[in-house]
Amino acid sequence: MRQKIVAGNWKMNKTLQEGVELAKGVNDILSKNAPKCTVILGTPFIHLTEVVKTVDSKLIKVSAENCADKESGAYTGEVSAAMVKSTGAEYVILGHSERRGYYGETYEILKEKVKLALANGLKVIFCIGESLEEREANKQNAVVKAELEGSVFNLTADEFSKIVIAYEPIWAIGTGKTATSDQAEEIHAYIRSVIADKYGKQVAENTSILYGGSCKASNAKELFAKPDIDGGLIGGASLKPADFYGIIEAYN
């Protein structure tokens, strides 16, 4: 059975103190209502060590939102995969459309980041997805396939088993627009078929594919009921414990 996952992605929100409070709030709710899925909090770098200390690791895993494409050295302001790992975080989110769009992250840069994350024992939540223009031109399948081929299909099957895929239609991030559950299922099934073509059916069946486009408590149950949707990568709705729990509860 592949893992069901609800991962929060705080993005550039919350001071350290606010982040610790948010993590405590989620932890308190889950300590009374044990989740029936893997729960991950993806936080800015400065929060990682404190959030790892704050949460019960049996209930909540912790993720960074990025790492560098270099191992170490004179790269002022960068944070390496080894540094992320040293905080106690278990995951890192890579390839998010905001990183690709605002910071020019290419397939090659992401390939390096993925390689270094895995070499340092981190699991990777790897984001793929198309823009509104690409969706309207019916290019979404070609886009997600190219993103997989460009940055993660160089991995061995064993390495790929440590990758969680997050499909995020860029046109549905923070816009309030959501792909219908049928639209989301269709492309999730396509992504799984591309993985099967590359690594075989068993690897594809074991790969968790999350939906990441304006998922909230009101639509989570319908989305998560689809056979190829294995949970969500949650942005805005992960910034309040009750809202986030509303999504986690879709698995209860």
C-alpha positions as CSV (number, residue, x, y, z in Angstrom):
1,M,0.0,0.0,0.0
2,R,1.4,3.3,-1.0
3,Q,1.7,6.1,1.6
4,K,-1.2,8.6,2.0
5,I,0.3,12.0,2.8
6,V,-1.0,15.4,3.8
7,A,1.9,17.9,3.7
8,G,1.7,21.6,4.7
9,N,3.9,24.1,2.8
10,W,4.1,27.3,4.8
11,K,6.1,29.1,2.1
12,M,7.5,32.5,3.4
13,N,5.1,32.9,6.3
14,K,5.4,32.9,10.1
15,T,8.1,34.3,12.3
16,L,10.0,31.7,14.3
17,Q,7.8,32.1,17.3
18,E,4.6,32.0,15.2
19,G,5.8,28.9,13.4
20,V,6.5,27.1,16.7
21,E,3.0,28.0,17.9
22,L,1.5,26.7,14.6
23,A,3.4,23.4,14.9
24,K,2.3,23.1,18.5
25,G,-1.3,23.7,17.5
26,V,-1.2,20.9,14.8
27,N,0.6,18.6,17.2
28,D,-2.0,19.2,19.9
29,I,-4.9,18.3,17.6
30,L,-3.2,15.2,16.2
31,S,-2.3,14.0,19.7
32,K,-6.0,13.8,20.4
33,N,-7.0,12.6,16.9
34,A,-4.3,10.3,15.5
35,P,-4.0,10.8,11.8
36,K,-4.7,8.0,9.3
37,C,-2.1,9.4,6.9
38,T,1.5,10.7,7.1
39,V,1.4,14.3,8.1
40,I,4.4,16.6,7.1
41,L,5.0,20.2,7.9
42,G,7.1,22.0,5.3
43,T,8.6,25.1,7.0
44,P,11.2,27.9,6.2
45,F,14.8,27.0,7.1
46,I,14.8,29.0,10.3
47,H,11.9,27.0,11.8
48,L,13.3,23.5,11.1
49,T,15.2,22.8,14.3
50,E,12.6,24.2,16.7
51,V,9.7,22.5,14.9
52,V,11.5,19.2,14.9
53,K,11.8,19.6,18.7
54,T,8.2,20.7,19.1
55,V,6.3,17.9,17.3
56,D,5.9,14.3,18.1
57,S,7.8,12.5,15.3
58,K,5.4,9.6,15.4
59,L,2.6,12.0,14.4
60,I,4.3,14.6,12.3
61,K,7.3,14.6,9.9
62,V,9.2,17.8,9.1
63,S,10.3,19.1,5.7
64,A,12.4,21.9,4.3
65,E,11.0,23.9,1.4
66,N,14.2,23.9,-0.6
67,C,17.9,23.1,-0.5
68,A,21.0,24.2,-2.4
69,D,22.3,22.6,-5.6
70,K,25.8,22.7,-4.2
71,E,27.3,20.5,-1.5
72,S,29.1,23.2,0.5
73,G,31.4,26.2,0.1
74,A,31.3,29.9,-0.8
75,Y,27.6,30.2,-1.6
76,T,26.5,33.0,0.7
77,G,22.9,32.6,1.9
78,E,22.4,29.1,0.6
79,V,21.4,26.1,2.8
80,S,22.8,22.7,1.8
81,A,21.0,19.3,2.0
82,A,23.4,18.2,4.7
83,M,22.4,21.3,6.8
84,V,18.7,20.5,6.3
85,K,19.3,16.9,7.4
86,S,21.3,18.0,10.5
87,T,18.2,19.8,11.8
88,G,16.3,16.5,12.1
89,A,14.1,17.2,9.1
90,E,13.3,14.1,7.0
91,Y,11.9,15.7,3.8
92,V,12.6,18.5,1.4
93,I,10.2,20.1,-1.2
94,L,11.9,20.6,-4.5
95,G,10.8,21.9,-7.9
96,H,7.9,24.1,-6.6
97,S,6.6,26.3,-9.4
98,E,7.4,29.4,-7.3
99,R,11.1,28.3,-7.2
100,R,11.1,27.5,-10.9
101,G,9.2,30.8,-11.8
102,Y,10.7,33.4,-9.5
103,Y,14.2,32.0,-9.0
104,G,14.9,30.4,-12.4
105,E,15.4,26.8,-11.3
106,T,16.0,24.7,-14.3
107,Y,15.8,20.9,-14.9
108,E,19.6,20.7,-14.4
109,I,19.6,22.7,-11.1
110,L,16.8,20.6,-9.8
111,K,18.5,17.4,-10.8
112,E,21.5,18.4,-8.7
113,K,19.3,19.4,-5.7
114,V,17.5,16.0,-5.9
115,K,20.8,14.1,-6.1
116,L,22.2,15.9,-3.1
117,A,19.0,15.6,-1.0
118,L,18.9,11.8,-1.6
119,A,22.7,11.5,-0.9
120,N,22.1,13.1,2.5
121,G,19.3,10.8,3.4
122,L,16.4,13.2,2.8
123,K,13.1,12.1,1.1
124,V,12.0,14.5,-1.7
125,I,8.6,15.9,-2.4
126,F,9.1,16.8,-6.1
127,C,6.6,19.3,-7.7
128,I,5.5,19.2,-11.3
129,G,2.7,21.0,-13.1
130,E,1.6,23.2,-15.9
131,S,0.6,26.9,-16.3
132,L,-2.8,28.1,-17.4
133,E,-1.5,28.7,-21.0
134,E,-0.1,25.2,-21.2
135,R,-3.4,23.7,-19.8
136,E,-5.4,25.8,-22.3
137,A,-3.2,24.5,-25.1
138,N,-3.7,21.0,-23.9
139,K,0.0,20.5,-23.2
140,Q,-0.3,19.5,-19.5
141,N,0.8,15.9,-20.2
142,A,3.9,16.9,-22.2
143,V,4.9,19.4,-19.5
144,V,4.7,17.0,-16.6
145,K,6.5,14.3,-18.5
146,A,9.3,16.7,-19.5
147,E,9.7,17.8,-15.8
148,L,10.0,14.2,-14.6
149,E,12.4,13.3,-17.4
150,G,14.5,16.5,-16.9
151,S,15.1,16.1,-13.1
152,V,14.2,12.7,-11.6
153,F,14.2,10.0,-14.3
154,N,18.0,9.8,-14.1
155,L,17.6,8.1,-10.7
156,T,17.8,4.4,-10.2
157,A,14.5,2.6,-9.2
158,D,15.8,2.4,-5.6
159,E,16.5,6.1,-5.5
160,F,13.2,7.0,-7.1
161,S,11.4,5.0,-4.3
162,K,12.4,7.9,-2.0
163,I,10.5,10.5,-4.2
164,V,7.0,11.7,-3.6
165,I,5.5,13.5,-6.6
166,A,3.3,16.5,-6.0
167,Y,1.2,17.6,-9.0
168,E,0.5,21.3,-8.8
169,P,-1.5,22.9,-11.6
170,I,0.2,26.4,-11.4
171,W,-3.2,28.0,-12.5
172,A,-4.8,26.7,-9.3
173,I,-2.1,27.7,-6.7
174,G,-3.4,30.5,-4.4
175,T,-6.0,31.5,-7.0
176,G,-8.9,29.7,-5.4
177,K,-9.3,27.8,-8.7
178,T,-9.1,24.0,-8.2
179,A,-8.9,21.3,-10.8
180,T,-12.1,19.3,-10.7
181,S,-11.5,15.9,-9.0
182,D,-11.9,14.3,-12.4
183,Q,-9.3,16.6,-14.0
184,A,-6.9,15.9,-11.2
185,E,-7.4,12.2,-11.3
186,E,-6.9,12.1,-15.1
187,I,-3.4,13.7,-14.9
188,H,-2.4,11.8,-11.7
189,A,-3.2,8.6,-13.6
190,Y,-1.2,9.8,-16.6
191,I,1.8,10.7,-14.3
192,R,1.6,7.2,-12.8
193,S,1.6,5.7,-16.3
194,V,4.7,7.7,-17.2
195,I,6.5,6.4,-14.1
196,A,5.4,2.8,-15.0
197,D,6.8,3.2,-18.5
198,K,10.2,4.3,-16.9
199,Y,10.4,2.1,-13.8
200,G,7.8,-0.6,-14.1
201,K,4.3,-1.1,-12.7
202,Q,5.4,-2.0,-9.2
203,V,7.4,1.2,-8.7
204,A,4.6,3.3,-10.1
205,E,2.0,1.6,-7.8
206,N,4.2,2.4,-4.8
207,T,4.8,6.1,-5.7
208,S,2.7,8.6,-3.8
209,I,1.3,11.4,-6.0
210,L,-0.1,14.4,-4.1
211,Y,-2.4,17.1,-5.4
212,G,-1.3,20.6,-4.8
213,G,-3.7,23.2,-6.1
214,S,-6.0,25.0,-3.7
215,C,-6.9,21.9,-1.7
216,K,-9.0,22.6,1.3
217,A,-11.3,20.9,3.8
218,S,-14.3,21.4,1.5
219,N,-12.8,19.5,-1.4
220,A,-10.2,17.2,0.1
221,K,-12.5,14.2,0.6
222,E,-13.6,14.2,-3.0
223,L,-10.0,14.6,-4.3
224,F,-8.5,12.0,-2.0
225,A,-11.2,9.5,-2.9
226,K,-9.8,9.2,-6.4
227,P,-7.6,6.1,-7.0
228,D,-4.5,7.9,-8.2
229,I,-4.6,10.9,-5.7
230,D,-2.6,10.0,-2.6
231,G,-3.0,13.2,-0.6
232,G,-2.2,16.8,-0.8
233,L,0.5,19.4,-0.7
234,I,-1.3,22.2,1.1
235,G,-0.3,25.9,1.0
236,G,-2.6,28.6,2.5
237,A,-4.8,26.1,4.4
238,S,-1.8,24.7,6.3
239,L,-1.3,28.1,8.1
240,K,-4.1,27.5,10.7
241,P,-4.2,24.2,12.7
242,A,-8.0,23.8,12.4
243,D,-7.9,24.4,8.6
244,F,-5.0,22.0,8.1
245,Y,-6.7,19.4,10.3
246,G,-9.9,19.7,8.3
247,I,-7.9,18.3,5.3
248,I,-6.1,15.6,7.3
249,E,-9.5,14.5,8.6
250,A,-10.6,13.6,5.0
251,Y,-8.6,10.4,5.6
252,N,-10.5,9.7,8.9
